[in-house]
Each structure stands twice: as C-alpha cells, then as structure tokens.
C-alpha cells in the first residue's frame, strides 16, 4: 500500500513551485510586458488592411535635410557608444605548475622533521600535529628542497632557485599551450607576497625569455593570497588603455623564505598549510582571439578592510621574541574574513544576481531598515548566478565558513577541498588549480559562470567573475596538474587524520 505524502513535504513542494514561479515572472517581466503590446500592434496593423497602410505611408512627408541630420546623429551616437564601451578581456589559457615527486612531504616526513627541529619544545610539535590532522591536506603536497634539509636552509640563493623553478616552468607550459611567441607579450605582471628580491621577479622573466624592451612589467608583493585577482584587475585596466595587446599574469608564493623555525603557535600554522605552487595566465583584448579563448572576464570586485586596526594586523609578518621571522595569524582571522566577505558580496550581488533576487533583497532591506520590521536578513542565492565556485583553498576552516555563509552544496566546494588536499594552500595560485580541477572533471560548459573568491593580508577580500567561452574538454596529455590523479578524485577527507 503506498504511503501517504506528509503535509510538510507537500507544503515544501508547493513553496518551491511558488519560488520558481516568482523567479520566472520577475526575471522575464519585460517579455511579459512586451508580448501584449506587440500582439496589439499586430492586430491593429492587420485590421487596417494593405490599402490603408499604403495611404498612411504616402501621407508621410520626408525632408531630405531632416533625414540626413537624423542619420548623422544616429551614426554619431553609435560611434560614441562603441568607442566608450569597455574592451572585452579574454583569458586565452592558463598553466599550473606541478611540483616534482621528489618534493613531496607526507605527514610522517613533516612530523619527523618537526620533532628533530623542535626537539626542545614537544608542545609545539604536538600543536603542529593537531593542525595537520585537521588541515584537510593530503599526503602528496610539496615543499621546496631547502625546507627538506634539517635544519631548513632558507637562503636567498635557495629562494631564487625555487622562484625560477616554479615561475619559468609555469611560463614554459603557458607558451606551449597557447603557441604564444614571447616577443608578443605586451604586459607582464608577477605577484609574490613574501619574496621580493632585486632585481624583481618580473625582471627575471624578462631576462630568461629576452622579452621586448618596451614591455610594461610589474611585480606585486606583500598583498597576500588574494594578489592573483589584484593582478587580474591590474591587467584588465592596462588592457583597457592598450588595445591589441597580450598580458601575462604569473601568481605564486615562494615558500623557502617563509619557513618559521620558532615556537610561537600563531606563527607555526602557515608551516602546516602553505605548499609549493604557481600559475601563469594569458589575457588579451584582441577580438580575433575570442574563438579560442576559454573565458571572458565579466567583473572584478575588490574589498579592503585595512582601515580597521584588527583587520590590518590579523595576518602580519614579524619577529617572535627570539628573533625568528614568520607570518602570524590572528585568532580573529575568520571573523574578519567574514566581514570582508559581506562587504564584497554587497558590491558584487547587484552585478550578478537575477532581478528576482535583487527585488527580494530590496523589499526585505526596506522592511528592516525603514519600516523596522523584525524580518530575517535575506541571504542571496548565488547558485542562481554561478555554476561553479572557486574558493581560495586557504584551509579547511576557510572553505567550511564560506560554504556555510553562501549556502553551497558539497559539489560546489569540491574543487576547493580537493585542491587543498592534493596541493595544499598554494596562496594566490590556488584558484587556478581549482579551475583546472573543474575542467579535468569535464564539468565546464559554454556559458557557465565562475566565481573566484580569495582573501589576503591587509585585510582584503577580492573576487572575479568569468564566463566560459566554449565547451572545454578534459585534457588527455600535457603537463596538467591533475592529469595523473583526477581519476582518484574526489576523495573522502576525514575530519581528523590519525597520525
């Protein structure tokens, strides 16, 4: 005998139908308004008949001067419109650095090194073990060769060697994938937060590839894990004023000088999370590149909370009482990140949400702020605006918090969790490993919209919105970061890994 449908289930289904009907009505309100008008005009034209229409046409008086003036004004207005319209910015392709297996750091190796280096402070060793157990990282993350020594050797030479390995490898992969001649690069932007040598990292790239002398080059430092999207924003602005140009953006974080060898707990956390990684991207404003480009850049929204002292100091490079340099993470970090995310959402929501969500948000805002009604704040459904989410893989807590605040499903944050598991926190380049994961799974289709969200010291929350230009097939060859392991993912990541 079939079971009776519960009233709760029936009411929830009806509510979903009401919500879908409301969204469809508001999002297509112009269509619903124009259709009756067009039908009325058509009926009136049919009622007149051909003779009356011809008589009406003949009754019109055309003045040659007026026609010429009107045509000139239309052409002039169209010219002004197209000249003032922002150039479309395309992401032709990108490449992620894949560290060699010789740099892998399994949990056992990491903890063995920690016990030897901090043998006089077992509490710090236990603390790192607890962090690692709950970090969401896997056994295949990598650290540069200088960190494998006991004790580590964070020299300038070792840091330069790591930078050359990551940046030049990613750049080589990008040139091979796109077929771009290095001489055709007009703009070069390299971002790396901690390591800022002289000559700069961008000068290193120019020297290695013998780039043109009139290239516009930039090196961004000290801007944290969100510097990749800041670089994209800078490239977009430069491409708007330099037509027919190519811009290469390289995002990385050099781990060698970041190795903290003290015992302050707040400064030991980055040792457990940050790993090797880097990515190179080719952006262009050339219209003929549109067909082969993977994505088109729609929006970049940047939020900076540095005016607040707590936000400014929540991620700070400093010395501990013993003189060891490291990056200190504040206990208020997640709360500050939440406030920065709110500000970023407030700016980006009107740009991406459908009209139905914007109208509902406005109604509830008026009810709460003007009419003083005791309504709950409306949380926009960003799943209506985006098919894919690339959340900075800064740590399990970051991904958990954003999944909760944005009401995302496990599938929406899968790319972020798997990137954290396979590669660790690769700082500003993590977003591109996540995008590569989605492509490797064959989920990226033409017209799909992607939201990249990243946080950085200062404190910043930056986001970028992309639209897929064409169907993207999973790669079958080449140096892709997921090529040899995508078949194993997604994996089940336990809450606590027993070490």
N, C-alpha and C positions, 0 to 999 in steps of 0.2 A: 504494500500500500504506500503510495507516495506521501512524503512528509509535507505538512502544511508550511507555507512560507511565513516566516516570522514577520510581525508588523515592523520591527526595527529594520530588517533587510528591505522590505517593501518601501518604507519611507526613505531609506538612504538611496535606493534606486531612483525614486521619484525626484529626490533632491538633486541627484546627478543630472537627470534629464532637464530639470529646470535650469541648472547652472549652464549646461551645454547650450540650451535654447537661448539663454541670456547672452552668452558669449557670441553666438552666431548672429543674433539680432543686432547687437551693438557694433560688432566688427564689420557688418555688411549694411550698416544703416544707410549709407549713400546709395547703394544699389537698390535698396527697398524704396528709397525716395525718388530715384530717377526713373525706375521702371514705369510707375503710373504716369509720370509726366510724358515719357516717350510714347507710351501707348495712347495717351490723349492726343498728342500731336499727330500721330499716325492716323488715328480715327478721323481727326479734323481734315487732314490732307485728303484722305480717301473720300470724305463726304463732299469736298469741293468739286472734285472731278477735274479732268485734264483741261477742259476749256476755261474754267475759272482760274486755274493755276497759271495758264498761259497769259490770260488777261491781266492777272496780278503782276506777272513778270514784266509785261510790256508797259505797265503803268509806272514802273520804277524809272527814275531819271538818273543817268550816270554822268558825272562830271569828270573829265579826264584829269584835271588838276587835283581834284579830291582823291581820285583813285591812286595817282602817283604819290601824293603825300601820305596817304594811308599805307601804301605798300612800303614806302621808305621808313615810316615809323615802326612797322611790324618787323622789317629786316633789322633796323637799328636796335630795337628791343631784344630781338632774338640773339643778335651779336653780343650785346652786353651780358645777356643771361649766360650764354655758353662760355664767354671769356671769364666771367666771375665765378663760374661753377668750379668747385674744387676738383682737382685731378683724381682719378681713381688710382688707388695704390694696391698693387697686387703682390702676393707672396708667390714667387715662381716656384721655389722649392726650398728645402732646408735639409741639413745633415746633422746628426747627433754623433758625438764621439763615443766609441765603445772601448773601454779600458781593456788591456790585455789580461789574460787569466793569471799572469804572474803577479798582478797587483791585488788579487782578491784577498779579503780579510774575513775569514769565517769567525764566528763568535769565539771559538776556542782560542784562535790565534790572538784576537783582540784582548781577551781576558788574560791570556798568558803574559802578553806584553804589559798590560796594566799592573799585574801582580809584581812583575820584576821592576818596573819603573817606579811604582808607588809602594814598594815593599815595606816602607816605614810607616805607611798610612793605610792600613787594611780597611778602614771605614770608607775611604774614597774609592777603593776597589769595589767594595760591596755596593756603593751607590751607583757606580757605572754599570755594574751587573744588573741592578734593578731597572735602570734606564734602558739598557739594551734589551732586556727581556720584554719590555712593554713598548718598544720603539716601533714595531712594525717592519723593521729591516729584515732582510733575508741573509743567507749565507754567501751570496755572490757579490756583495758590494765591494768596492775597491778604494784603496788608499795609495797615494804616490809612493815611489820607492824610498824616499827619505824618511817616511814615517815607519817603514818596516824595520829600520835599524833600532837597536837597543843600546843606549837611548836614541831617540829620534835625532836626525841631523837637519834641522830646518835652516839651511844656509841659503844665501842669495843665489848661489850657483844652482842648487837643487830646485829652488823655486822657479828660476828661469827655464831649467830643463823641463819641469812639469808644464809650464806655460807653453813652451814650444811644442811639446808632445800633443797636448790637448788642442790648442788653437790651430796649429798647422795641419793636424790630422783632420779636424772638422772642416777646415777650409779646403783641403785637397778633395775630400768627399763631396763637398758642395760644388766645386768646379767640375768634377767628373759627372755628377748627376745632371747638372744644368747645361754643360757644354760651354760655359762662360769663359771667355778669354780674360785673364787677369787685367789686361790693359783696358778692358771695357768697364771696369769698376770706377764709378764717379765719386761715391761716398763710402767711407769706411768708418764704422762705429764699433768699438770694443769696450765691453763693460766687465770689470772685475772689481769686487768690493774692497778686499783687504790688500792684495798685492798690487802696488802701483810703482813700478820701477822707472828709472830713467836710463836710456830712452824708454818711451812708453810702449805698451803692448801693441798699439796700432802701428807705431814705427817699426816694430819687429816684423809685423805682417808686410808692411810696405817694402822693407828690405829683402825679405825672403822671396817675394813674388815680383820684385822690381816694378812696382806699380808706378803710374804716371806721376810726374812732379806736381801737377795741378790738382791732385786728388784732395778732397775735403775729408780730413781724418779727425776722429775724436776718440779720446779714452776717458771713460767714466769710471770713477772709483768711489768707495765709501757709501754707496747707495743701496746696499743690501740685496736681498733675494728678489726684490721687485725691479731691479735695474734693467732686466731684459725688456720689460714693457716700456720703461722710460726710453731705452734705446730705440724701440719701435716707434714711439711717439716722436723722437727727435728725427729719425729717418723720414717719417711721414711729413713733418714740417719742412725738411730740406727738399724733399721731392716735390712739394707744392710750388717751390720757387725756382727749381732747377728742372725744367721739362726735359723729356727724352733722356732720363738718367737711370742708372742702376745703383742701388745701395746695398752693401753687405753689412750685416749686423752679426757680431760674434759675442755670445754670452757664456761666461764661465766663472768659476771661483777656484782660485789656486789654494789648495789645502796645505801645502808644505809650511808656509809661514803662520798658519792658523793653529798649529799643534800646541795646545796648552799643556805644560808639564808641571803645573802646581797641584794644589789640593782643594781649591775653592769649588764647592759643588756647583754653584751657578755658572762657573766657567768650564766645568768638565762636561756639561751637557752637549755642547757643539762637537766635542770629540766623538761622542757616541752616534751622532746623527749625520754629520756632513761627510760626503764622499766625492770622489773624482767625477767630473762630468763637464760637458761643454756642447754648444750647438752653434751652427753658422746658418744664417738665413739670407736669401737673396730677394730683395724687394725692388720693384720697378714701377715707373709710371708710363712705360711705353705701351701704347694701346695694342700693338700687334702681338704683345706677349700675353694678352688676355686669354687666348685659346689654350695655351699650355700651362698657364699659372694654376696653382692648386687652390688658392684662396684670394678673396678680396677683403681688404681691411675696411670695416664699417665705422668703428668707434674706438677711441682710446680715452679712458676716464682716469684721471689721477687725483688722489686724495692725500693730503699731507697734514698730519696732526702734530707737527713739530713745535707749534706754538705752546703746547701743553708740556710742562716740565717732565711729568711722568712718562708721557709718550716719547719724548725726546731721549730719555735715559733708559728706556726699557731694553734696548739692545745696544750695549756700549763696549767698545774695545778699550781696555785699561789694564793696569798692572795690579796684581794682588799684593798683599803685604810683604811677600818675599821677593817681589820684583819680576815675577813671571807674567808675561803679557798674554792676554786671552780675551775672548768675547764673553761678556757677562750678560746673562738673560734674566730679566726681572720676573718676579712671581706674578706681576700684574700684566704680563705679556698677552695672555689670551683675552683678558677683559679689554685691553687697549685695542687689540686686533678687532674685537667685536664692534667697538665704537667706530673704528676706521672703516670697517665693512659697511656699517649703517650709513655713514656719510657717502660712501661710494655708491651704494645701492640707490640712495635718494637722487643722485645725479644721473645714474645710468638707466633707471627704471623708465622715465618718460621717453627715452630714446629707443627702447627695445620692446616694451610691453605692448600687447594689443590694446585697442581702445576700450574694450570691456573692463580690463583690469585697471586701467588708468581712471575710468569713470568711477568704478567702485572705490578706488583709493581716495579720490577726491570727495566722494559723498561721505565716507567714514571720517576723513580728515575734518570736513566741515562740521559733522556731528560731534566730534570730540573737542575741537578747538573753539568753535563759535557757539554751538548750541549746548556745550557742556554735558553731552550725553555720555553715559557710562558704557561706551562701546569698547570692545577689544580692538587694539591696533590691527590694521589689515596688513598681512604679510603677502606680498605679491607672489603669484605662482610663476616663477621664472622658467618652469618647464614648458610654459606656453610660448616662451620667446626663444628657447635654445634647445637643440637636440643633443648637444654634447657640452660637458663641463670639464675644464682643465684647472683644477685647484692646486696651487703650489704645494708640492709634497714636502712641506717643512717638518712634518712629524705626524704621528697618528692623532695627537690632540687637535692639531690644526684642521685635519680632514674631518674628524668627528664633529668639531664645532661648526664648521661650515655646512656639513650635511644636515645637521640639526636645524640651524638657522634658516637655511634655504629650503628645507623640507625635501631633500633629494633622496632618491632611491639608492640602493646598493650598486645598481648598474651605473648610475650617473657618476659615482665616485670611484668606480672600479679602476679607471685608468690612473688616478692619483694614488690609490692604495698599492696597485701593482708596481708602479714606478718607484714608490718608496721602498717596496720590498726588494725589487731587483737591483736598483741603482742607489738607493739611499737619498738623502737630501743633497741634490746637486746644485742648490741655490737657484740662480736666475735661469738656468738652462732646464730645470725640471719640467716646465710647461711643455717643452718641445719633445721630451721623452714621452710625456702623456699623450700628446697629439700623435706621435708616431705609434703608440700602442693602439689607439683607436683605428688608425689606418691599417696596421698589421692585422687587426681583427676583422677587417673588411666592412666596417660599420659606417664609413664616411661616404655619403652620397651627395650628388649635386643638389645645391640649395640648402644643405644643412648649415645651421648656425652654431658657432662655437664661442663659449665664453671662457676666457683665460683670466684667472684671478691670482694675484701674487701680493705678498706682504714683504716689507723691507724696513730696515732700521731707519729711525728718524722721527716719527714713525709713519710709514706710508702704506696705503692700500691702492694698488693700481690694477686696472682691468682693460682687456682688449676684446673686441667682438669681431669675428671673422665670418665670412660666408663662403661655403665651398663652391668652387667654380665648375667642377666636373666630378664625375664618379671616379673614385680613387681605388684602384685595385691593390690588394695586399702585395708587398714586394716579394719576389721569389729569388732574387740574387742581390749581390752588392753587400756593402758593409753596414747594413741597417742594425740598430741596437737590439732589435727584438727578433731578428731573423732566425737565430738558432734556438730560441727558447719560447716563442709565442705559443707553441702547441702545448706548453705546460701551464699556461695561464688562462683564466685566473686560478689562484691557489687559495686555499683556506688559511687565513692568518689567525692563529690563536691569540687570545687576549694577553696571555703570558707564555713566553717560551722558556721552558725549564733548561737552564744552562748547567 
